[in-house]
Amino acid sequence: MQWDIVIGLEIHVQLATRTKIFSGSSTAYGAEPNTQANAVDLAMPGTLPVPNENAFRYAVMFGLAVNAEIGRRSMFERKNYFYPDLPKGYQTTQLEQPIVGPGYVDVDLANGETKRIRIHHAHLEEDAGKSLHEDYHGMSGIDLNRAGTPLIEVVTEPDMNSAEEAVAFARKLHSLVTSLGICDGDMSQGSMRFDVNISLKPKGSDQLGTRTETKNLNSFRFMEQAIAHEVERQMDILEDGGRIVQETRLYNGDRDESRSMRTKEEANDYRYFPCPDLLPVVIDDDFIEDARSRLPELPDARKARFKEQYGLNDYDAGLLSGDAKLAAFFEEAAEHGKDAKLAANWIQGEFSARLKAEEKSVAESPITGAQLGDLVVRIADNTVSSAGAKKVFEALWTGENDNVDAIIDAKGLKQVSDTGALEAMVDEVLAGMPDQVAQYQNEEDPKKRKKMLGGFMGPLMKASKGQGNPKLFNEILVKKLGG
């Protein structure tokens, strides 16, 4: 039997406010455990929450960016459950009246199609603390620094039917929130976490199957692997005549395995009720328009501009416009390099490969966009060959020198483009290769003749100590050999 895969996502987006959603505690990452949790965060008797206005502003900005309805009146509820890292014994969240209503995001797929993914809603809530299980000899430690950190939880409709679509949507959402500046997008620090709801149904059926939820995936790669793993697991159960149990699961990306965490709760299990300490929040037109005025250029608009302004094709523009920091790096390189396409090629090639190899973000790059642009200038004007340019790039990356021209001079990488000097080298090399010259001149097939030119390039580059201009060498060769 063939199956339809049905996927919905719940994404926790940590808002980039300086303080928590209901207290003045810092949200900075990396502090010593339990040094950024005050009496409000710890739910000490007599304390009262004070809403963070900027969290609401960021939520409204997100809603506008995903074409959503903005909840003019939103309410906070208490979601009651016990867990050691939840100091209040409940989470302050939104259920019945969220701040962001229905919206949508359009995602581009690998086959060239665009698919619309509907967003059911997005609500504000506070994060819990963190349980630490290592180095405690059979016990767990609790760090409450994250407790009270503001989140928006984005809940999609079950509109995705493959891992590719789910990852494409997740990437697009990451691009949106980082471009808005409402989240730093650092998934290694928990700034974005994905819960994936997956079910299978017989192909063409209108009735949805029982779903499972795989929680807290913190990378696109793990999301893709977790979906593939869970689809295969459910398929095996169903095809063996079993039934799927609605449950919450955890996925271990390093081992490519999942395990059941708990059977899935329903909303009434959490005993939601309106938070008595927080009044309903009413948002007026002025607040919404203020949020709208703060919206930066969004990824889709940036992609269209890159195509028009820099003449990039759809693929290059899509890759370079998705990440706000990468887009800024490209624009700086293009401005300094005066050749947007060549800058794009180097960013997607050597630059991105080096970032990936060293697991660095664009913000952590030791090379600036301006420096790469200076290198692009020297490649375009034939000052350095492509091989020489890689040596310059390496020197920039390792901090050997921060000036492109100084590196070229110090390493003797300046390309010889003096046609008189190059002609003399060609004459000398051809004089020492009479058999190859004769073979070339006797060959009538143009394709084979073109291929045979490569046999002369090695000796020529050796004669020029790697500094001869390959393009000019080729032109002189063709002229000398009569091609």
C-alpha positions as CSV (number, residue, x, y, z in Angstrom):
1,M,0.0,0.0,0.0
2,Q,1.2,3.5,-0.8
3,W,1.0,6.3,1.8
4,D,0.6,10.0,1.9
5,I,2.8,11.8,4.4
6,V,1.3,14.6,6.3
7,I,3.5,17.0,8.3
8,G,2.8,20.0,10.5
9,L,5.4,22.0,12.4
10,E,5.5,23.9,15.7
11,I,8.5,26.2,15.8
12,H,9.8,27.9,19.0
13,V,11.4,31.2,18.1
14,Q,13.4,32.9,20.8
15,L,12.9,36.7,20.6
16,A,15.9,38.9,20.6
17,T,14.8,41.1,23.5
18,R,17.4,42.1,26.0
19,T,15.2,41.1,29.0
20,K,12.7,38.4,29.7
21,I,9.0,38.5,28.8
22,F,7.7,39.2,32.3
23,S,10.8,40.4,34.2
24,G,13.9,42.5,33.9
25,S,16.4,39.6,33.9
26,S,18.9,39.4,31.1
27,T,18.4,37.0,28.2
28,A,22.2,37.0,27.3
29,Y,23.5,33.6,26.4
30,G,26.4,31.9,28.2
31,A,26.1,33.2,31.7
32,E,26.8,31.0,34.7
33,P,23.9,28.8,35.6
34,N,21.1,30.5,37.7
35,T,22.7,33.9,37.6
36,Q,20.0,35.4,35.3
37,A,16.8,34.3,37.1
38,N,15.2,36.8,39.5
39,A,12.3,36.5,42.0
40,V,9.7,36.9,39.2
41,D,11.3,34.1,37.1
42,L,11.5,31.8,40.1
43,A,7.8,32.5,41.0
44,M,8.6,33.7,44.5
45,P,5.4,34.6,46.6
46,G,4.2,38.1,46.1
47,T,5.9,38.7,42.7
48,L,3.9,39.9,39.7
49,P,4.8,39.7,36.0
50,V,5.2,42.9,34.0
51,P,4.9,42.3,30.2
52,N,7.8,43.3,27.9
53,E,6.5,45.7,25.3
54,N,9.2,44.8,22.8
55,A,8.2,41.1,22.8
56,F,4.7,42.2,21.6
57,R,6.3,44.5,18.9
58,Y,8.4,41.6,17.6
59,A,5.4,39.3,17.5
60,V,3.4,41.9,15.5
61,M,6.3,42.3,13.1
62,F,6.4,38.6,12.6
63,G,2.7,38.5,12.0
64,L,2.9,41.3,9.3
65,A,5.8,39.4,7.6
66,V,3.8,36.2,7.2
67,N,0.7,38.0,6.0
68,A,-1.2,37.1,9.1
69,E,-4.1,38.6,11.0
70,I,-3.0,40.5,14.1
71,G,-4.9,39.7,17.3
72,R,-6.0,43.1,18.5
73,R,-6.9,41.5,21.8
74,S,-4.7,38.7,23.1
75,M,-4.8,36.9,26.4
76,F,-2.4,34.8,28.5
77,E,-3.3,31.5,30.1
78,R,-1.5,29.2,32.5
79,K,-0.5,25.8,31.1
80,N,-0.1,23.6,34.1
81,Y,2.4,20.7,34.2
82,F,5.2,19.6,36.5
83,Y,8.7,19.4,35.3
84,P,11.9,20.2,37.4
85,D,13.0,23.1,35.1
86,L,9.6,24.8,35.3
87,P,9.8,26.8,38.5
88,K,6.2,28.1,38.6
89,G,4.6,24.7,38.0
90,Y,2.9,26.3,35.0
91,Q,3.9,28.1,31.8
92,T,2.4,31.4,30.9
93,T,1.3,31.1,27.3
94,Q,-1.5,32.0,24.9
95,L,-4.2,29.6,23.7
96,E,-7.6,30.9,23.0
97,Q,-6.6,34.4,21.8
98,P,-3.1,34.5,20.4
99,I,-1.4,37.6,19.2
100,V,-0.9,36.3,15.6
101,G,-3.7,34.7,13.7
102,P,-3.9,32.8,10.4
103,G,-1.2,33.6,7.8
104,Y,1.0,32.0,5.2
105,V,4.5,31.6,3.8
106,D,5.4,30.7,0.2
107,V,8.4,28.4,-0.2
108,D,10.4,27.5,-3.3
109,L,11.0,23.8,-3.9
110,A,13.8,22.1,-5.7
111,N,11.6,21.2,-8.7
112,G,10.9,24.9,-9.4
113,E,7.4,24.9,-7.9
114,T,6.3,27.3,-5.1
115,K,4.1,25.9,-2.3
116,R,2.0,27.9,0.1
117,I,2.3,26.7,3.7
118,R,-0.5,28.0,5.9
119,I,0.2,29.2,9.5
120,H,-2.6,28.5,11.9
121,H,-1.4,31.0,14.5
122,A,1.6,32.2,16.4
123,H,1.5,32.9,20.2
124,L,3.7,34.5,22.8
125,E,4.9,32.5,25.7
126,E,7.8,32.1,28.2
127,D,10.5,29.5,27.9
128,A,11.3,27.0,30.7
129,G,14.7,26.4,32.2
130,K,17.1,23.6,31.2
131,S,17.8,20.3,32.8
132,L,21.5,19.3,32.8
133,H,22.1,15.5,32.9
134,E,25.9,15.3,32.4
135,D,28.6,15.3,35.2
136,Y,26.1,14.9,38.0
137,H,26.6,11.2,38.8
138,G,23.1,10.0,38.3
139,M,21.4,13.3,39.2
140,S,20.2,16.2,37.1
141,G,21.2,19.9,37.5
142,I,18.7,22.7,36.8
143,D,19.7,25.9,35.1
144,L,16.9,28.5,35.2
145,N,18.6,31.2,33.2
146,R,16.3,30.5,30.3
147,A,13.1,30.5,32.4
148,G,11.0,33.4,31.3
149,T,12.8,34.0,28.0
150,P,10.3,35.3,25.4
151,L,9.2,33.0,22.6
152,I,6.8,33.0,19.8
153,E,5.5,29.5,19.0
154,V,4.6,29.3,15.3
155,V,2.0,26.6,14.5
156,T,1.5,25.5,10.9
157,E,-1.4,23.7,9.3
158,P,-0.5,20.1,8.2
159,D,0.4,21.3,4.7
160,M,3.7,19.6,4.1
161,N,4.0,16.2,2.5
162,S,7.7,15.5,2.5
163,A,10.9,16.2,4.4
164,E,12.0,18.5,1.6
165,E,8.9,20.7,2.0
166,A,9.3,20.8,5.8
167,V,12.9,21.8,5.7
168,A,12.2,24.4,2.9
169,F,9.6,26.0,5.2
170,A,11.9,25.8,8.2
171,R,14.7,27.5,6.3
172,K,12.3,30.2,5.0
173,L,11.0,30.9,8.5
174,H,14.6,31.1,9.8
175,S,15.4,33.5,7.0
176,L,12.3,35.6,7.9
177,V,12.9,36.0,11.6
178,T,16.6,36.7,11.2
179,S,15.9,39.3,8.5
180,L,13.4,40.9,10.8
181,G,16.0,41.0,13.5
182,I,13.6,39.5,16.0
183,C,15.7,36.4,16.5
184,D,19.4,35.6,16.1
185,G,18.6,32.2,14.6
186,D,21.4,30.4,16.3
187,M,20.0,27.0,16.6
188,S,23.0,25.7,18.5
189,Q,22.0,28.0,21.4
190,G,18.3,27.0,21.2
191,S,17.2,30.2,19.5
192,M,15.0,28.1,17.1
193,R,13.7,24.7,17.9
194,F,11.4,22.5,15.8
195,D,8.7,20.1,16.8
196,V,7.5,17.9,13.9
197,N,4.1,16.3,13.8
198,I,4.0,13.4,11.3
199,S,1.2,11.0,10.3
200,L,0.6,8.7,7.4
201,K,-2.7,8.0,5.6
202,P,-3.6,5.7,2.6
203,K,-2.8,7.5,-0.6
204,G,-5.7,9.7,-1.7
205,S,-7.6,9.3,1.6
206,D,-9.3,12.3,3.2
207,Q,-9.0,10.9,6.7
208,L,-5.8,11.8,8.6
209,G,-3.9,9.1,10.4
210,T,-2.7,9.2,14.1
211,R,0.2,11.6,14.5
212,T,3.3,11.6,16.5
213,E,5.3,14.6,17.6
214,T,9.1,14.6,17.5
215,K,10.3,17.4,19.7
216,N,13.2,19.8,20.0
217,L,15.0,19.3,16.7
218,N,17.7,22.0,16.5
219,S,19.1,21.7,13.0
220,F,17.7,21.4,9.5
221,R,19.8,18.2,8.9
222,F,18.3,16.6,12.1
223,M,14.8,17.6,11.0
224,E,15.3,15.9,7.6
225,Q,16.7,12.8,9.2
226,A,14.0,12.6,12.0
227,I,11.2,12.9,9.4
228,A,12.7,10.1,7.3
229,H,13.2,7.9,10.4
230,E,9.7,8.5,11.7
231,V,8.0,7.9,8.3
232,E,9.8,4.6,7.9
233,R,8.9,3.6,11.5
234,Q,5.2,4.4,11.0
235,M,5.1,2.7,7.6
236,D,6.6,-0.5,9.0
237,I,4.1,-0.6,11.8
238,L,1.1,0.0,9.6
239,E,2.2,-2.4,6.9
240,D,2.6,-5.1,9.6
241,G,-1.0,-4.5,10.6
242,G,-0.2,-2.5,13.8
243,R,-1.5,0.9,14.8
244,I,0.2,4.2,15.6
245,V,0.1,5.5,19.1
246,Q,-0.3,9.2,19.6
247,E,2.9,10.1,21.5
248,T,5.8,12.5,21.9
249,R,9.1,11.2,20.7
250,L,12.7,12.3,20.9
251,Y,15.2,11.9,18.1
252,N,19.0,11.4,18.6
253,G,20.7,12.7,15.4
254,D,24.1,11.3,16.3
255,R,22.7,7.7,16.5
256,D,19.8,8.2,14.0
257,E,17.3,6.7,16.4
258,S,14.2,7.8,18.2
259,R,12.4,6.8,21.4
260,S,9.1,7.4,23.0
261,M,9.1,10.2,25.6
262,R,5.5,10.2,26.7
263,T,2.0,9.5,25.4
264,K,0.6,12.7,23.8
265,E,-1.4,14.9,26.1
266,E,-4.5,16.7,25.1
267,A,-5.2,20.4,25.9
268,N,-7.4,19.6,28.8
269,D,-4.6,17.6,30.5
270,Y,-2.8,20.9,31.0
271,R,-5.8,22.5,32.8
272,Y,-5.5,25.8,31.0
273,F,-7.1,28.8,32.6
274,P,-6.7,32.6,32.2
275,C,-3.7,34.0,34.0
276,P,-5.1,36.1,36.9
277,D,-1.9,38.2,37.1
278,L,-2.1,39.5,33.5
279,L,-4.8,41.6,31.9
280,P,-5.8,41.0,28.2
281,V,-3.4,42.9,25.9
282,V,-5.1,45.3,23.5
283,I,-3.1,46.5,20.5
284,D,-4.2,49.5,18.6
285,D,-3.6,50.7,15.0
286,D,-0.7,53.0,16.0
287,F,1.2,50.1,17.6
288,I,0.7,48.0,14.5
289,E,1.8,50.8,12.1
290,D,4.8,51.5,14.3
291,A,5.7,47.8,13.9
292,R,5.1,47.9,10.2
293,S,7.4,50.9,9.9
294,R,10.2,48.9,11.4
295,L,10.0,46.0,8.9
296,P,13.2,45.7,6.9
297,E,13.6,44.3,3.4
298,L,12.3,40.7,3.6
299,P,13.9,37.7,1.8
300,D,11.5,37.6,-1.2
301,A,11.9,41.3,-1.9
302,R,15.7,41.0,-1.5
303,K,15.8,38.1,-3.9
304,A,13.9,40.1,-6.6
305,R,16.2,43.1,-6.0
306,F,19.4,40.9,-6.3
307,K,18.1,39.6,-9.7
308,E,17.4,43.1,-11.0
309,Q,20.2,45.1,-9.5
310,Y,23.0,42.6,-9.8
311,G,21.8,40.5,-12.8
312,L,22.0,37.3,-10.8
313,N,20.0,34.2,-11.9
314,D,17.2,32.9,-9.8
315,Y,19.4,30.2,-8.1
316,D,22.2,32.6,-7.1
317,A,19.8,35.3,-5.9
318,G,17.9,32.7,-3.8
319,L,21.0,31.4,-2.1
320,L,22.5,34.8,-1.4
321,S,19.3,36.6,-0.3
322,G,18.0,34.0,2.2
323,D,20.4,34.8,5.0
324,A,20.4,38.4,6.1
325,K,24.1,38.4,7.1
326,L,25.2,36.5,4.0
327,A,23.2,39.0,1.8
328,A,25.0,41.9,3.5
329,F,28.3,40.2,3.0
330,F,27.6,39.7,-0.7
331,E,26.5,43.3,-1.2
332,E,29.7,44.6,0.4
333,A,31.8,42.3,-1.8
334,A,29.9,43.2,-4.9
335,E,30.2,47.0,-4.2
336,H,34.0,46.7,-3.7
337,G,34.6,44.1,-6.4
338,K,32.5,45.8,-9.2
339,D,31.6,42.3,-10.5
340,A,28.6,40.8,-8.7
341,K,28.6,37.5,-10.5
342,L,32.3,36.8,-9.8
343,A,31.7,37.9,-6.1
344,A,28.7,35.5,-6.0
345,N,30.7,32.6,-7.3
346,W,33.5,33.1,-4.7
347,I,31.0,33.4,-1.9
348,Q,29.1,30.3,-2.9
349,G,32.3,28.4,-3.6
350,E,35.5,29.0,-1.6
351,F,34.0,31.2,1.1
352,S,31.0,29.0,1.9
353,A,33.1,25.8,1.8
354,R,35.5,27.3,4.3
355,L,32.7,28.4,6.6
356,K,31.2,24.9,6.5
357,A,34.5,23.1,7.0
358,E,35.2,25.2,10.1
359,E,31.6,25.3,11.3
360,K,31.6,29.1,11.3
361,S,28.7,31.5,10.7
362,V,29.1,34.5,8.3
363,A,29.4,36.7,11.4
364,E,32.4,34.7,12.5
365,S,34.2,35.0,9.2
366,P,37.7,36.3,9.5
367,I,37.3,37.9,6.0
368,T,35.1,40.9,5.3
369,G,33.0,41.5,2.3
370,A,35.2,44.4,1.4
371,Q,38.4,42.2,1.4
372,L,36.7,39.6,-0.8
373,G,35.6,42.4,-3.1
374,D,39.2,43.6,-3.4
375,L,40.3,40.1,-4.3
376,V,37.5,39.9,-7.0
377,V,38.9,43.1,-8.5
378,R,42.4,41.6,-8.8
379,I,40.9,38.4,-10.4
380,A,38.8,40.4,-12.9
381,D,41.7,42.6,-14.0
382,N,44.0,39.5,-14.4
383,T,46.4,40.6,-11.7
384,V,46.2,37.1,-10.2
385,S,45.2,33.8,-11.6
386,S,42.4,31.7,-10.0
387,A,45.1,29.5,-8.4
388,G,46.9,32.6,-7.1
389,A,43.6,34.0,-5.8
390,K,43.1,30.9,-3.7
391,K,46.5,31.6,-2.1
392,V,45.5,35.2,-1.4
393,F,42.2,34.0,0.1
394,E,44.1,31.6,2.4
395,A,46.3,34.4,3.6
396,L,43.3,36.6,4.3
397,W,41.5,33.8,6.1
398,T,44.4,32.9,8.4
399,G,45.1,36.6,9.2
400,E,48.6,36.5,7.6
401,N,47.8,39.9,6.1
402,D,44.6,41.9,5.6
403,N,45.5,43.7,2.4
404,V,45.0,41.9,-0.9
405,D,47.7,43.8,-2.9
406,A,50.2,43.4,-0.1
407,I,49.7,39.6,-0.1
408,I,50.0,39.5,-3.9
409,D,53.3,41.4,-3.8
410,A,54.7,39.5,-0.8
411,K,54.0,36.1,-2.3
412,G,55.0,37.0,-5.9
413,L,51.5,36.1,-7.2
414,K,51.2,38.9,-9.8
415,Q,50.2,37.4,-13.1
416,V,52.4,38.1,-16.1
417,S,50.2,39.7,-18.8
418,D,53.0,41.3,-20.9
419,T,52.2,39.8,-24.3
420,G,55.8,40.2,-25.5
421,A,57.2,38.2,-22.6
422,L,54.5,35.6,-22.9
423,E,55.1,35.2,-26.7
424,A,58.8,34.6,-26.0
425,M,57.9,31.8,-23.5
426,V,55.5,30.2,-26.0
427,D,58.2,30.2,-28.7
428,E,60.6,28.6,-26.3
429,V,58.2,25.9,-25.2
430,L,56.9,25.1,-28.7
431,A,60.5,24.8,-30.0
432,G,61.1,22.1,-27.4
433,M,57.9,20.1,-28.3
434,P,58.1,19.6,-32.1
435,D,56.3,16.2,-32.1
436,Q,53.3,17.6,-30.2
437,V,53.2,20.7,-32.5
438,A,53.1,18.5,-35.6
439,Q,50.4,16.3,-34.1
440,Y,48.3,19.3,-33.3
441,Q,48.7,20.8,-36.7
442,N,47.9,17.5,-38.5
443,E,44.7,17.0,-36.4
444,E,41.6,18.1,-38.3
445,D,39.0,17.6,-35.6
446,P,38.5,21.1,-33.9
447,K,37.4,19.4,-30.6
448,K,40.5,17.3,-30.4
449,R,42.7,20.2,-31.3
450,K,41.2,22.3,-28.5
451,K,41.8,19.4,-26.1
452,M,45.4,19.1,-27.2
453,L,46.1,22.7,-26.3
454,G,46.0,21.7,-22.7
455,G,49.2,19.6,-23.3
456,F,51.1,22.9,-23.9
457,M,49.7,24.7,-20.9
458,G,51.6,22.7,-18.2
459,P,55.1,23.5,-19.7
460,L,54.1,27.1,-20.2
461,M,52.9,27.6,-16.6
462,K,56.1,25.9,-15.5
463,A,58.2,28.2,-17.6
464,S,56.4,31.3,-16.2
465,K,56.7,29.9,-12.6
466,G,52.9,29.8,-12.5
467,Q,52.5,33.5,-13.1
468,G,51.6,33.5,-16.8
469,N,48.1,34.6,-17.8
470,P,46.4,31.4,-18.9
471,K,43.9,33.2,-21.1
472,L,46.7,35.1,-23.0
473,F,48.8,32.0,-23.2
474,N,45.9,30.2,-24.9
475,E,45.3,33.1,-27.4
476,I,49.0,33.2,-28.3
477,L,49.2,29.4,-28.6
478,V,46.2,29.3,-31.0
479,K,47.8,32.1,-33.1
480,K,51.3,30.4,-33.2
481,L,50.0,27.0,-33.9
482,G,47.7,28.2,-36.7
483,G,44.5,27.0,-34.9
